Amino acid sequence: MVGFKLGNAAGSLGVLVVVITHSETDDEIHFISMREAEKHETRQFFSHLRQHAPAAHRAKRCQPEFADALTQQLGKHRITIMLDGRVVRAYEARAGGRGYQKLINETLRLGLQADAAKDDLREVVRQVIREELRSN
């Protein structure tokens, strides 16, 4: 009986990250299935790519394509931003040193939602005032 190994491999198919399940012997590789990667697998794939792709290759050929694919897959944009040290330390403390950027992102998202709610409330108040003025 010939021994074989089962495995999964992630790769990119255009801008789509896929996971391929395969079996492997000393002589052959058989593809069993392919599916779109889940979000955590996509993050792992891009993290691994960032860490292990040669710097020259990333800088010259992959950077725009990589950034576009990352944005499309995760719905996020890489930016550089300067924050007060006190703000960063506060969010790091809240997150226990890990994932503080997610907390900052959530705070910004909630701020946008609050602004939108205030705008909606202002419009409702304006409509009520207009109706009251018309009726008097």
C-alpha positions as a LaTeX table, in Angstrom:
\begin{tabular}{lrrr}
\hline
Residue & $x$ (\AA) & $y$ (\AA) & $z$ (\AA) \\
\hline
Met1 & 0.00 & 0.00 & 0.00 \\
Val2 & 1.33 & 3.40 & $-0.97$ \\
Gly3 & 1.28 & 6.04 & 1.78 \\
Phe4 & $-0.12$ & 9.47 & 1.13 \\
Lys5 & $-0.65$ & 12.76 & 2.95 \\
Leu6 & $-3.74$ & 14.94 & 2.95 \\
Gly7 & $-3.28$ & 18.66 & 3.08 \\
Asn8 & $-4.70$ & 22.10 & 2.50 \\
Ala9 & $-2.99$ & 24.91 & 0.68 \\
Ala10 & $-4.05$ & 28.52 & 0.25 \\
Gly11 & $-3.30$ & 30.60 & $-2.81$ \\
Ser12 & $-4.63$ & 33.40 & $-4.92$ \\
Leu13 & $-6.76$ & 32.98 & $-7.97$ \\
Gly14 & $-6.73$ & 36.50 & $-9.34$ \\
Val15 & $-7.80$ & 38.58 & $-6.35$ \\
Leu16 & $-9.72$ & 35.68 & $-4.77$ \\
Val17 & $-7.99$ & 33.66 & $-2.04$ \\
Val18 & $-8.80$ & 29.96 & $-2.31$ \\
Val19 & $-8.11$ & 26.87 & $-0.20$ \\
Ile20 & $-7.28$ & 23.68 & $-2.05$ \\
Thr21 & $-7.54$ & 20.28 & $-0.38$ \\
His22 & $-5.21$ & 17.73 & $-1.89$ \\
Ser23 & $-3.60$ & 14.34 & $-1.35$ \\
Glu24 & 0.08 & 13.80 & $-1.99$ \\
Thr25 & 2.28 & 10.77 & $-2.57$ \\
Asp26 & 5.95 & 10.68 & $-3.46$ \\
Asp27 & 5.03 & 10.82 & $-7.14$ \\
Glu28 & 1.71 & 12.65 & $-7.47$ \\
Ile29 & $-0.51$ & 15.36 & $-6.13$ \\
His30 & $-4.29$ & 14.88 & $-6.49$ \\
Phe31 & $-6.57$ & 17.86 & $-6.07$ \\
Ile32 & $-9.70$ & 16.97 & $-4.11$ \\
Ser33 & $-11.53$ & 20.26 & $-3.78$ \\
Met34 & $-11.20$ & 24.02 & $-3.99$ \\
Arg35 & $-13.25$ & 26.64 & $-2.18$ \\
Glu36 & $-13.14$ & 30.33 & $-1.42$ \\
Ala37 & $-11.13$ & 31.02 & 1.72 \\
Glu38 & $-12.95$ & 32.13 & 4.85 \\
Lys39 & $-12.04$ & 35.52 & 6.35 \\
His40 & $-9.61$ & 34.11 & 8.91 \\
Glu41 & $-7.90$ & 32.02 & 6.21 \\
Thr42 & $-7.63$ & 35.08 & 3.97 \\
Arg43 & $-6.02$ & 37.06 & 6.81 \\
Gln44 & $-3.58$ & 34.22 & 7.46 \\
Phe45 & $-2.72$ & 33.99 & 3.77 \\
Phe46 & $-1.96$ & 37.70 & 3.43 \\
Ser47 & $-0.10$ & 37.77 & 6.74 \\
His48 & 2.07 & 34.85 & 5.58 \\
Leu49 & 2.61 & 36.53 & 2.22 \\
Arg50 & 3.67 & 39.79 & 3.90 \\
Gln51 & 6.14 & 37.96 & 6.13 \\
His52 & 7.66 & 35.56 & 3.62 \\
Ala53 & 7.57 & 37.13 & 0.15 \\
Pro54 & 10.93 & 38.68 & $-0.76$ \\
Ala55 & 10.92 & 42.42 & $-0.10$ \\
Ala56 & 12.02 & 43.33 & $-3.63$ \\
His57 & 9.21 & 41.23 & $-5.14$ \\
Arg58 & 6.63 & 42.81 & $-2.82$ \\
Ala59 & 7.83 & 46.33 & $-3.51$ \\
Lys60 & 8.18 & 46.09 & $-7.28$ \\
Arg61 & 5.42 & 43.79 & $-8.46$ \\
Cys62 & 2.94 & 42.78 & $-5.78$ \\
Gln63 & 2.31 & 45.90 & $-3.74$ \\
Pro64 & $-0.57$ & 47.50 & $-5.72$ \\
Glu65 & $-2.08$ & 44.11 & $-6.57$ \\
Phe66 & $-1.64$ & 42.92 & $-2.99$ \\
Ala67 & $-3.21$ & 46.05 & $-1.52$ \\
Asp68 & $-6.16$ & 45.86 & $-3.93$ \\
Ala69 & $-6.73$ & 42.18 & $-3.15$ \\
Leu70 & $-6.48$ & 42.78 & 0.60 \\
Thr71 & $-8.93$ & 45.66 & 0.39 \\
Gln72 & $-11.38$ & 43.63 & $-1.70$ \\
Gln73 & $-11.18$ & 40.52 & 0.51 \\
Leu74 & $-11.26$ & 42.18 & 3.92 \\
Gly75 & $-12.98$ & 45.45 & 3.12 \\
Lys76 & $-10.18$ & 47.36 & 4.81 \\
His77 & $-7.68$ & 49.95 & 3.66 \\
Arg78 & $-4.13$ & 50.27 & 4.89 \\
Ile79 & $-3.35$ & 53.83 & 5.99 \\
Thr80 & $-0.67$ & 55.59 & 7.97 \\
Ile81 & $-2.01$ & 57.82 & 10.71 \\
Met82 & $-0.42$ & 59.73 & 13.57 \\
Leu83 & $-2.27$ & 59.40 & 16.89 \\
Asp84 & $-1.51$ & 60.83 & 20.31 \\
Gly85 & 0.57 & 58.41 & 22.37 \\
Arg86 & $-1.98$ & 58.64 & 25.16 \\
Val87 & $-4.75$ & 57.53 & 22.81 \\
Val88 & $-2.75$ & 54.55 & 21.52 \\
Arg89 & $-1.75$ & 53.48 & 25.04 \\
Ala90 & $-5.37$ & 53.70 & 26.22 \\
Tyr91 & $-6.60$ & 51.48 & 23.39 \\
Glu92 & $-3.70$ & 49.04 & 23.85 \\
Ala93 & $-4.63$ & 48.77 & 27.53 \\
Arg94 & $-8.29$ & 48.14 & 26.69 \\
Ala95 & $-7.31$ & 45.43 & 24.22 \\
Gly96 & $-4.66$ & 43.85 & 26.41 \\
Gly97 & $-1.98$ & 44.84 & 23.90 \\
Arg98 & $-3.54$ & 42.92 & 21.00 \\
Gly99 & $-6.17$ & 44.05 & 18.53 \\
Tyr100 & $-6.21$ & 47.67 & 19.64 \\
Gln101 & $-6.56$ & 48.83 & 16.02 \\
Lys102 & $-9.88$ & 46.96 & 15.87 \\
Leu103 & $-11.05$ & 48.92 & 18.91 \\
Ile104 & $-10.02$ & 52.21 & 17.31 \\
Asn105 & $-11.83$ & 51.20 & 14.11 \\
Glu106 & $-14.97$ & 50.27 & 16.09 \\
Thr107 & $-14.88$ & 53.61 & 17.93 \\
Leu108 & $-14.64$ & 55.48 & 14.63 \\
Arg109 & $-17.48$ & 53.40 & 13.15 \\
Leu110 & $-19.69$ & 54.10 & 16.18 \\
Gly111 & $-18.86$ & 57.81 & 15.90 \\
Leu112 & $-20.00$ & 57.80 & 12.27 \\
Gln113 & $-23.21$ & 56.01 & 13.23 \\
Ala114 & $-23.85$ & 58.55 & 16.01 \\
Asp115 & $-23.28$ & 61.43 & 13.57 \\
Ala116 & $-25.75$ & 59.87 & 11.13 \\
Ala117 & $-28.30$ & 59.40 & 13.93 \\
Lys118 & $-27.88$ & 63.06 & 14.95 \\
Asp119 & $-28.41$ & 64.13 & 11.33 \\
Asp120 & $-31.57$ & 62.01 & 11.16 \\
Leu121 & $-32.84$ & 63.48 & 14.44 \\
Arg122 & $-32.15$ & 67.03 & 13.23 \\
Glu123 & $-34.17$ & 66.35 & 10.09 \\
Val124 & $-37.10$ & 64.96 & 12.11 \\
Val125 & $-37.04$ & 68.02 & 14.40 \\
Arg126 & $-36.98$ & 70.33 & 11.36 \\
Gln127 & $-39.98$ & 68.53 & 9.84 \\
Val128 & $-41.94$ & 68.77 & 13.10 \\
Ile129 & $-41.15$ & 72.49 & 13.41 \\
Arg130 & $-42.19$ & 73.11 & 9.78 \\
Glu131 & $-45.48$ & 71.26 & 10.30 \\
Glu132 & $-46.16$ & 73.21 & 13.50 \\
Leu133 & $-45.44$ & 76.52 & 11.74 \\
Arg134 & $-47.76$ & 75.61 & 8.86 \\
Ser135 & $-50.58$ & 74.63 & 11.17 \\
Asn136 & $-50.44$ & 77.91 & 13.14 \\
\hline
\end{tabular}
